[in-house]
Every structure is written in C-alpha cells, then in structure tokens.
Amino acid sequence: MKTFLFNPFAKYSERILLIFGLIVTITGGYIAYFYNAAFDGAIDLHFVAEIGAFQTAVFLLIDIVTIVLLLFLAGKIINRKTRFVDILSTALIARIPLYVLPFFNAGNYLFNLTSGMATKLLEGKPDAIIGPDMIFILLFAMCTMAFVVWFFALLWNGFKIATNAKGIQPVVMFILAVLLAEIISKSILLNLYP
C-alpha cells in the first residue's frame, strides 16, 4: 500500500501511469472547475468566486507543461537517458493529491468564508470571526499541508526513478526545477489573467 500511495513509479509501467495520470488530470480539471479552484501556479491553489472551464484548462496545462519541461531539463542534466514520458507521467500522478483540495470549497464555502474573514480583519473586527469557521480553516490548512507533502513525495520519487538519481546534485536540481516552474507558471498566468 505504501508503494501504491507514495511510489507507484516503482511498481507500474510508464504507460499505465500516463493513462491513469491523464484520466485523473481531466477529472481533476473538472473538479477544479466545479468547485471554483484556480490552480494558478505549478504548486499553487486559490479559490475564486467563479472560474470558467477554459481558464481551468489553461491553468492546468501551463502548470503541468512548466513543471514537466523544467524537471525534464534537470533530468537530462543528471542523466542523459532520462525519458520525457517518465517525467510527464510523474508530474501527472504527483498532482493527484492536489485534486482533493477543491472539495473543501463546496458551495463556494471556503471562498466566502476567507473573503468574509479578510473583510472583518480589515474592518478591525477580528473577534467577529467565530469558532467553527476557524476550526474549518485549520482543518483545511492541515489537510493542505498533508496533501502538499504527498504531492512532493510522489514528484520526488518519480523524478528519482526517472533520472536514476544518486547524491546531492539531483536534490538541488529537483528543488530548483520546481521553484522555477512555480515562478514561471505564476508569471505566465498573471500575464494571461491579470
């Protein structure tokens, strides 16, 4: 079970992973659209009042393309035999935990809650924020941290297998690639959707 959850790359072929990753990405895009979740960066998520299907698809496409290209470039530096399909399937599978988070915004609850809290704080009324709302925010924050850790565990394990990584250089290259993917994807999306 541990291998299935954290390192499916060691057990399943790249073809199975790629097909499953594509199916989950399409499903995840629909979930993001339905729950008004904007994946507006390679490792970024915000809830919005409303999001269109096309915008959701553009967000996911840019997020995935940037992280795949940068991890593939890093992989080629580490090991010239790194295959694009392995990095692509890694990026698709790693995003699975992130697609659970939009469910927290059912009925735009989390968006409305955080918008209302921000307004109350700006008005100088922090005591107007009630207990159950804070408990929900804390629950969401804890789940987000757990799912982001899971995302990174999957991404690293897939990258490590795809590149046959050994030593410290792959770790540094991985971190740099992910950070650059976040910066580049965020910049592109801010220019497309200011």
C-alpha positions in Angstrom: 0.0 0.0 0.0 2.9 2.4 0.8 4.4 1.8 -2.6 1.0 2.4 -4.3 0.5 5.7 -2.4 4.0 7.2 -2.4 6.0 5.4 -5.2 3.7 3.8 -7.8 6.6 4.5 -10.3 8.5 1.6 -8.9 5.6 -0.8 -9.5 3.7 0.3 -12.6 4.8 0.9 -16.2 5.0 4.4 -17.6 2.1 3.6 -20.0 -0.3 2.7 -17.1 0.9 5.7 -15.1 0.5 8.0 -18.1 -3.0 6.8 -19.0 -4.1 6.9 -15.3 -2.5 10.4 -14.9 -4.3 11.8 -18.0 -7.6 10.4 -16.7 -7.1 11.9 -13.3 -5.9 15.2 -14.7 -9.1 15.5 -16.8 -11.2 14.6 -13.7 -9.1 17.0 -11.5 -9.7 19.8 -14.0 -13.5 19.2 -13.8 -13.3 19.1 -10.0 -11.4 22.4 -10.0 -13.9 24.0 -12.4 -16.9 22.7 -10.4 -15.5 23.9 -7.1 -14.1 27.2 -8.3 -10.5 26.3 -7.7 -7.8 28.1 -9.6 -4.5 26.1 -9.9 -2.8 29.4 -10.8 0.8 28.1 -10.4 2.7 24.8 -10.6 2.2 24.2 -6.9 -0.4 26.9 -6.2 -4.2 26.8 -5.5 -6.6 29.6 -4.8 -10.4 29.6 -4.5 -12.2 32.2 -6.6 -15.8 33.4 -6.9 -16.1 31.8 -10.3 -13.9 30.2 -12.9 -14.5 29.1 -16.5 -13.8 25.7 -17.9 -11.4 27.1 -20.5 -9.5 29.1 -17.8 -9.3 26.0 -15.6 -7.8 24.0 -18.6 -5.3 26.8 -19.4 -4.2 26.9 -15.7 -3.7 23.1 -15.6 -1.9 23.0 -19.0 0.5 25.7 -18.1 1.2 24.3 -14.6 1.9 20.8 -16.0 3.9 21.9 -19.0 6.2 24.2 -17.0 6.9 21.6 -14.3 7.4 18.8 -16.9 9.8 20.8 -19.0 11.9 22.0 -16.1 12.0 18.6 -14.5 12.9 17.1 -17.9 15.7 19.6 -18.4 17.0 18.9 -14.9 16.7 15.1 -15.5 18.7 15.4 -18.8 21.5 17.2 -16.9 21.5 14.5 -14.3 21.2 11.6 -16.7 21.1 11.9 -20.5 18.9 8.8 -20.7 16.0 10.5 -18.9 12.8 9.9 -20.9 10.2 12.6 -21.3 7.3 10.1 -20.8 8.6 9.2 -17.4 8.8 12.8 -16.3 5.3 13.5 -17.8 3.7 10.6 -16.0 5.5 11.6 -12.8 4.1 15.1 -13.0 0.5 13.9 -13.8 0.5 11.3 -11.0 2.0 13.7 -8.4 -0.8 16.1 -8.8 -3.5 13.6 -7.7 -3.4 14.7 -4.0 -3.9 18.4 -5.1 -7.2 17.5 -6.8 -8.8 16.6 -3.4 -8.4 20.1 -2.0 -11.1 21.8 -4.2 -13.8 19.7 -2.4 -13.3 22.0 0.6 -14.9 24.8 -1.4 -18.2 23.0 -1.9 -20.9 25.7 -2.5 -18.0 28.3 -2.5 -18.0 27.9 1.3 -14.2 28.3 1.7 -14.0 31.3 -0.7 -16.9 33.1 1.0 -15.5 32.2 4.5 -12.0 33.6 3.8 -13.3 36.6 1.9 -15.6 37.4 4.9 -12.8 36.9 7.4 -10.5 39.2 5.4 -13.2 41.9 5.3 -13.7 41.6 9.1 -10.0 41.8 9.7 -9.7 44.9 7.5 -12.6 46.5 9.4 -10.8 45.8 12.7 -13.2 43.2 13.9 -11.1 40.1 14.4 -13.4 39.0 17.3 -16.3 38.6 14.8 -14.6 35.5 13.4 -16.4 32.7 15.0 -15.0 29.3 16.3 -16.5 26.8 13.8 -15.1 28.9 10.9 -11.6 28.9 12.4 -11.9 25.1 13.0 -12.8 24.6 9.3 -9.9 26.8 8.2 -7.4 24.9 10.5 -8.8 21.6 9.2 -8.3 22.8 5.6 -4.8 24.1 6.4 -3.7 20.7 7.9 -5.2 18.8 5.0 -3.4 21.1 2.6 -0.1 20.6 4.3 -0.6 16.8 4.2 -1.6 16.7 0.5 1.3 19.0 -0.5 3.8 16.8 1.3 2.2 13.8 -0.5 2.5 15.7 -3.8 6.2 16.4 -3.2 6.8 12.8 -2.1 5.3 11.5 -5.4 7.0 14.1 -7.5 10.4 13.3 -6.0 10.1 9.6 -6.1 9.0 9.6 -9.7 11.8 12.1 -10.6 14.4 10.0 -8.7 13.4 6.8 -10.6 13.1 8.6 -14.0 16.6 10.1 -13.7 18.3 7.2 -11.7 19.2 10.0 -9.2 22.0 9.5 -6.7 23.7 12.0 -4.5 23.0 15.6 -3.7 23.0 17.1 -7.2 19.6 15.6 -8.2 18.1 17.0 -5.0 19.4 20.5 -5.8 18.3 20.2 -9.4 14.8 19.0 -8.4 14.3 21.9 -5.9 15.5 24.5 -8.5 13.3 23.0 -11.2 10.2 23.0 -9.0 10.8 26.6 -7.8 11.4 27.8 -11.3 8.3 26.0 -12.5 6.2 27.9 -9.8 7.7 31.3 -10.7 7.4 30.8 -14.5 3.9 29.3 -14.4 2.7 32.0 -12.0 4.2 34.8 -14.2 2.6 33.4 -17.4 -0.8 33.0 -15.7 -0.6 36.5 -14.2 0.0 37.9 -17.7 -2.8 35.9 -19.2 -5.3 36.6 -16.4 -4.2 39.7 -14.5 
